[in-house]
Amino acid sequence: MPEVPRFPKVIASWGDLAALAAISALPVVAVRPVSDPSPWLHLKVGAFLLAGHRFGGVDPWAPFAAHQYIPTQWLPSMFTAALYETWGLQSVAWVRGAAIVLLFVVLLLLARRVARASIALLVAALALCAAWPSLTERPQLMGFVLLVPVIGAWWQTGSDGRPRWWLVPLTWLAASIHGVWALGLVIGGLVVLGLFLDRAVPPRCVAQLSAVVLASGVAAALTPIGPRLLTTPMTTGGNARQFVEEWFASSARMPPVLAALIGLGIVFIVWIHQGRPIPWWKILLFLAAVGFVLSMRRTVAIGVFIVAPMLAESLESLSRSRRPETTDMSNPPRPREVFSWATAAVVALCLSVPLAQHRGDTPVGVPDKLEGSLRAMPEGTRIIGQGDITGWLLFAAPDVKPVFDLRIESYTPEHIRRYITTISAEPGWESFISQTRTTAALVPEDSALAGALQEQLHWRVVGTDAGYSLLESRR
């Protein structure tokens, strides 16, 4: 009887099939209308840089900016601005959807190294859900996509003690995208310290691993921004921690924080139950994850990414103890798995194109019908806008001059406090309007300032849209 030809097995398990389905279907929930205030600012910055301009000296857009603006996210800003020139606003919607697909795939690969496909899929899905509030149309999202492989690389280094020098060029790329690159150095430093405390590798290896961390920092200083990039996280954080909500402390009542703490709790319980010594590098990463989750809202996602391989490893350990007869044990993803997931990601990126064309045309939360009135204002008009709308204001009306905008690091704390007082129409707001020579406002219709400007200064309403009023003084 002739032998039946055997074809290579492409799908290794139901877990693989579920992962393929999840990757392919993810654009349905990931692609949405542009609804975050930040991409407008980055489109403005990207177009400015593409035109050959550079930031330095007097700020080109805001008359009261006290500090030179440093475009630390120059690469994604220029990339998205170039896409916008040919594809319009749909490009911003597509970039977000594509980045979420890539983030899910790298999370899946990170967890798959220590657990079977079904567990890796569960952990990657939980991590993506917990990080979802941070997955907006910002360069930070692409920074997450590059941070996860860094976490995976240092996790492998903790296991085998080998230096991975490819982290150096990857850090250069990450440093050109978003400030989250610096956390890669923190993670690497913790792993190196843990290996040193464990005496798991010889001193020569510790020196090599420390050199990888140091060289990565040097690579970041060699981006077009230069060495000053190393200090920008502290510069931005100084103002943001006082005034920006996402920099405030997180709370266990927030669903993403609660999900992250549950994951950390499972890891801790499994560690106690196993009764085996835990390497110091894992303990240090665990403590770092706790710190990131609890310190502020914008770092919850980072804590979730750090704990993901720990959670996958712990769930795999529980599964083995309950089903010792199973043969589907964890091992690094096979080439066929990587190929199938990469193929599904390409399909997802292609599917994102028509979805972005359908959903990305009309932005959410911006008064685009007022753009004509704003552009008709005299050049140099001083305008005050609600904080979230100022990025769009800079982009849509390039000739007006906002007295404050989203680039919070560009202003002094005193100016920010006076701006907040004015937006709330608290005592002293009139002096801010007078001293800044503000003659226009773009604020919510029901805001205290909109009412005060009309009732006390007799400003007139030029138009309304998307819940915003455009007001002008009666010259």
C-alpha positions in Angstrom: 0.0 0.0 0.0 1.5 3.4 -1.0 2.6 5.6 1.8 0.4 8.6 2.4 2.4 11.8 2.1 2.8 13.8 5.3 2.4 17.5 5.3 4.1 19.7 7.9 1.9 20.6 10.8 1.3 24.3 10.9 -1.0 24.6 13.8 0.5 22.9 16.9 -2.5 23.2 19.2 -5.8 24.8 19.9 -3.9 27.5 21.7 -2.0 28.3 18.5 -5.3 28.5 16.6 -6.8 30.8 19.2 -3.8 33.0 19.1 -4.1 33.3 15.3 -7.7 34.2 15.6 -7.1 36.8 18.3 -4.3 38.5 16.3 -6.4 38.5 13.1 -9.5 39.9 14.8 -7.7 42.5 17.0 -8.1 45.4 14.5 -11.8 45.2 14.9 -11.4 46.7 18.4 -8.1 48.4 18.0 -8.9 50.7 15.1 -11.1 53.7 16.2 -11.7 57.4 15.3 -8.9 59.7 16.6 -10.0 60.6 20.1 -6.9 61.5 22.0 -5.7 65.1 22.2 -2.0 64.4 21.8 -1.7 63.2 18.1 -2.6 66.7 16.9 0.4 68.1 18.6 2.7 65.4 17.2 1.3 66.0 13.7 2.2 69.7 14.2 5.7 68.8 15.5 6.3 66.3 12.7 5.3 68.7 9.9 7.5 71.4 11.5 10.5 69.1 11.5 9.8 67.7 8.0 9.8 71.3 6.7 13.4 71.6 7.9 12.7 73.8 10.9 14.3 73.1 14.3 13.3 74.0 17.9 15.7 76.4 19.7 15.6 79.8 21.3 12.2 81.5 21.1 9.3 79.1 20.9 7.7 79.3 17.4 4.1 78.8 18.6 3.5 79.9 22.2 4.4 83.4 23.4 4.6 82.4 27.1 6.7 79.2 26.8 9.6 79.7 29.2 11.7 76.7 28.3 12.9 75.4 25.0 10.8 72.5 23.7 12.8 69.3 23.0 11.0 67.0 20.5 12.0 63.8 22.1 9.4 61.9 20.1 10.7 63.2 16.8 10.8 59.9 14.8 7.1 58.8 15.2 6.0 62.5 14.9 7.7 62.8 11.5 6.6 59.3 10.4 2.9 60.0 11.2 3.1 63.5 9.7 4.5 62.1 6.5 1.7 59.5 6.4 -0.9 62.3 7.1 0.3 64.3 4.0 -0.7 61.4 1.7 -3.5 59.6 3.6 -5.0 62.1 6.0 -6.4 61.5 9.4 -7.0 57.8 8.7 -3.2 57.3 8.9 -3.3 58.2 12.6 -6.1 55.7 13.3 -4.2 53.0 11.3 -0.9 53.6 13.2 -2.7 53.1 16.5 -4.4 49.9 15.4 -1.2 48.6 13.9 0.8 49.3 17.0 -1.7 47.5 19.2 -1.5 44.5 17.0 2.3 44.5 17.2 2.2 45.0 21.0 -0.1 42.0 21.3 2.2 39.8 19.2 5.4 40.8 21.2 3.5 40.2 24.5 2.4 36.8 23.2 6.0 35.9 22.3 7.3 37.1 25.6 4.8 34.9 27.5 5.3 32.0 25.1 8.9 31.6 26.1 7.9 30.3 29.5 4.5 28.9 28.9 2.4 27.0 26.4 0.5 28.8 23.7 -2.9 28.7 25.5 -1.4 30.3 28.7 0.6 32.8 26.7 -2.5 33.9 24.9 -4.3 34.3 28.2 -1.5 36.4 29.8 -1.0 38.5 26.6 -4.8 39.2 26.5 -4.9 40.2 30.2 -1.8 42.4 29.8 -3.3 44.2 26.8 -6.6 44.8 28.6 -4.8 46.1 31.7 -2.7 48.4 29.6 -5.6 49.5 27.4 -6.2 53.0 28.9 -2.6 53.8 27.9 -2.9 52.6 24.4 -3.8 55.9 22.8 -2.7 57.6 19.6 0.6 58.7 21.1 4.2 57.7 20.4 4.2 56.1 23.9 2.3 53.2 22.3 5.2 52.4 19.9 7.5 52.9 22.8 5.7 50.0 24.6 6.1 47.8 21.5 9.9 48.2 21.8 10.0 48.0 25.6 8.5 44.5 25.7 11.3 42.9 23.7 13.8 44.6 26.0 12.0 43.0 29.0 12.1 39.6 27.2 15.8 40.0 26.4 16.8 40.8 30.0 14.5 38.0 31.2 16.5 35.6 29.0 19.8 37.1 30.3 18.6 36.5 33.9 18.2 32.8 32.9 21.4 32.2 30.9 23.7 35.1 31.9 24.5 36.0 28.3 24.9 39.6 27.2 22.7 40.7 24.3 24.4 43.5 22.5 21.6 44.0 20.0 19.9 45.9 22.9 22.2 48.8 22.2 20.9 49.7 18.7 17.4 48.9 19.8 17.7 51.4 22.6 18.8 54.0 20.1 15.6 53.4 18.1 13.5 53.4 21.3 15.1 56.6 22.5 14.0 58.3 19.2 10.4 57.3 19.8 9.4 57.9 23.5 10.9 58.5 26.9 9.8 55.0 28.0 13.2 53.8 26.6 14.8 54.8 29.9 12.9 52.0 31.7 14.8 49.5 29.7 18.0 50.7 31.4 16.3 50.3 34.8 15.1 46.8 34.0 18.6 45.8 32.7 20.2 47.3 35.8 17.9 45.4 38.1 18.7 42.1 36.4 22.4 42.7 36.5 22.2 43.6 40.2 20.1 40.5 40.9 22.7 38.2 39.1 25.4 39.9 41.1 23.6 39.2 44.4 22.8 35.7 43.4 26.5 35.1 42.4 25.0 33.3 39.5 27.6 34.5 37.0 31.3 35.3 37.3 32.4 38.9 37.8 33.6 39.1 34.2 30.0 38.4 33.0 28.6 41.0 35.4 31.0 43.5 33.9 29.9 42.6 30.4 26.2 42.9 31.3 26.8 46.2 33.0 28.6 47.4 29.8 25.4 46.5 27.8 23.4 48.8 30.1 26.0 51.6 29.9 26.3 51.3 26.1 22.6 51.5 25.8 22.6 54.8 27.7 25.4 56.1 25.5 23.3 55.1 22.4 20.4 57.1 23.6 22.7 60.1 24.0 23.7 59.7 20.3 20.3 60.3 18.9 19.7 63.7 17.1 18.5 65.1 20.4 22.0 64.5 21.9 23.0 64.1 25.6 20.2 66.4 26.8 17.8 63.5 26.0 19.0 61.8 29.2 17.6 64.6 31.4 14.2 65.2 29.6 12.3 62.6 31.7 13.1 64.6 34.9 12.2 67.9 33.1 8.8 66.7 31.9 8.0 64.9 35.1 8.6 68.0 37.3 5.5 69.8 36.0 3.5 66.7 35.0 3.5 65.2 38.5 1.9 68.4 39.8 -0.7 69.1 37.2 -1.3 66.1 34.8 -3.9 63.6 36.0 -2.2 60.5 34.4 0.9 61.3 36.5 -1.1 61.1 39.7 -0.9 58.1 42.0 -2.9 55.1 40.9 -5.6 53.4 42.9 -6.6 49.7 43.4 -10.1 50.8 42.6 -9.1 51.3 39.0 -9.8 48.1 37.0 -6.3 48.1 35.2 -4.6 48.5 38.6 -6.7 45.8 40.1 -6.0 43.4 37.3 -2.3 44.0 37.6 -2.4 43.5 41.4 -4.3 40.2 40.9 -1.5 39.0 38.5 1.2 40.0 41.0 -0.7 38.3 43.7 -0.9 35.0 41.7 2.9 35.2 41.1 3.6 35.8 44.8 1.3 32.9 46.0 2.9 30.5 43.5 6.3 31.4 44.7 5.3 30.8 48.3 3.6 27.5 47.4 6.6 26.2 45.5 8.9 26.8 48.4 12.0 27.1 46.2 14.5 29.9 46.4 13.6 32.7 44.0 16.5 34.4 42.1 17.2 37.9 43.2 16.7 39.2 39.7 13.2 38.0 39.6 12.5 39.4 43.0 13.8 42.8 41.9 11.7 42.8 38.8 8.7 41.8 40.8 9.2 44.7 43.2 9.7 47.1 40.2 6.4 45.9 38.7 4.7 46.6 42.0 6.2 50.1 42.1 5.2 50.9 38.6 1.7 49.7 39.1 1.1 51.7 42.3 3.2 54.8 41.7 1.2 56.5 38.9 -1.5 55.8 36.4 0.8 56.2 33.3 3.2 53.5 34.5 0.5 50.8 35.2 1.0 49.3 31.7 4.8 49.1 32.3 4.3 47.1 35.5 1.9 44.8 33.7 4.4 44.1 30.9 7.1 43.3 33.5 4.9 40.9 35.4 3.7 39.2 32.2 6.4 36.5 31.9 6.3 35.9 35.7 2.6 35.3 35.5 2.9 33.1 32.5 5.6 31.1 34.2 3.5 30.8 37.4 0.4 29.7 35.5 2.4 27.1 33.6 3.8 25.8 36.9 0.3 25.5 38.3 -0.9 23.7 35.2 2.0 21.2 35.4 1.3 20.4 39.0 -2.4 19.7 38.4 -1.8 17.8 35.1 1.5 16.0 35.5 0.7 13.7 32.6 0.5 16.5 30.0 3.0 16.4 27.2 2.4 19.9 25.9 5.1 21.5 28.1 6.4 25.0 27.6 9.4 25.7 25.5 10.5 28.6 23.3 8.1 29.3 20.4 8.8 27.1 17.4 9.7 28.7 14.0 6.3 27.6 12.6 4.5 29.4 15.5 6.5 32.5 14.9 5.8 32.3 11.2 2.1 31.7 11.7 1.8 34.6 14.2 3.8 36.9 11.9 1.5 36.0 9.0 -1.6 36.7 11.1 -0.1 40.1 12.1 0.4 41.0 8.5 -3.2 40.0 7.8 -4.3 42.2 10.7 -2.3 45.2 9.5 -3.9 44.9 6.1 -7.4 44.5 7.6 -6.7 47.7 9.6 -6.4 49.7 6.4 -10.1 49.6 5.3 -11.2 49.9 9.0 -9.1 53.1 9.3 -10.6 54.5 6.1 -14.1 53.8 7.5 -13.6 54.9 11.1 -10.7 57.4 11.0 -12.1 60.2 8.8 -14.0 62.0 11.6 -12.2 62.9 14.8 -13.9 62.7 18.2 -13.9 65.6 20.7 -12.6 68.4 18.6 -14.6 71.3 17.2 -13.5 71.0 13.6 -16.4 73.1 12.4 -14.8 76.1 14.1 -11.6 75.7 12.2 -12.6 78.3 9.6 -13.4 80.9 12.2 -10.1 80.2 14.0 -8.2 80.6 10.8 -10.0 83.9 10.0 -8.7 85.5 13.2 -5.9 88.0 12.8 -2.4 86.6 12.9 -0.9 86.5 16.4 -4.3 86.5 18.2 -3.7 85.4 21.8 -6.2 82.6 22.7 -6.8 80.6 25.8 -8.0 77.0 25.3 -9.0 74.1 27.5 -5.9 72.0 28.0 -6.9 69.0 26.0 -7.9 71.0 23.0 -4.7 73.0 22.7 -2.9 70.4 20.6 -5.7 70.5 18.0 -5.7 74.3 18.3 -2.0 74.5 17.4 -2.5 72.1 14.4 -5.8 73.6 13.1 -5.1 77.3 13.5 -1.4 77.9 13.0 -1.6 81.7 13.1 -3.2 82.1 16.6 -1.0 82.1 19.7 -2.2 80.0 22.6 -1.3 81.3 26.0 -0.9 77.7 27.2 -0.7 74.3 25.4 -0.2 70.6 26.0 3.6 70.9 26.2 3.5 71.3 29.9 7.3 71.1 30.2 7.6 74.4 28.3 6.0 76.5 31.0 6.9 77.6 34.5 4.8 76.1 37.4 3.6 79.6 38.3 2.2 80.2 34.7 0.5 76.8 34.8 -1.1 77.6 38.2 -2.4 80.9 36.9 -3.7 79.2 33.8 -5.6 76.7 35.8 -7.0 79.5 38.0 -8.2 81.2 34.8 -9.8 78.2 33.2 -11.7 77.6 36.4 -12.7 81.4 36.6 -11.4 81.5 40.1 -10.3 84.9 41.7 -7.6 86.5 39.7 -8.6 85.1 36.4 -9.3 88.6 34.9 -5.7 89.7 35.6 -4.3 86.7 33.6 -6.6 87.5 30.6 -5.4 91.1 30.8 -1.7 90.6 31.4 -1.4 88.0 28.6 -3.5 90.2 26.2 -5.8 87.3 25.5 -8.6 88.2 23.1 -10.1 84.8 22.2 -11.1 81.6 24.0 -11.9 78.1 23.0 -13.4 76.4 26.0 -16.3 74.0 26.9 -19.7 75.6 26.5 -20.7 74.9 30.1 -17.3 75.9 31.6 -17.0 78.5 34.3 -14.7 80.6 32.1 -17.2 80.7 29.2 -19.8 82.1 31.5 -17.5 84.6 33.1 -16.1 85.9 29.8 -19.7 86.6 28.6 -21.1 87.9 31.8 -18.2 90.0 33.2 -16.2 90.9 30.1 -19.1 90.8 27.6 -17.3 88.6 25.1 -19.3 87.3 22.2 -19.7 83.7 21.1 -18.4 83.3 17.5 -19.6 79.7 17.2 -20.1 76.3 18.9 -19.2 72.7 18.0 -18.5 69.4 19.8 -19.4 71.0 23.1 -16.9 73.9 22.7 -17.5 77.6 22.4 -15.3 80.0 20.5 -15.4 83.5 22.1 -13.9 86.8 21.1 -13.5 90.0 23.0 -15.5 93.0 21.7 -12.6 95.2 20.5 
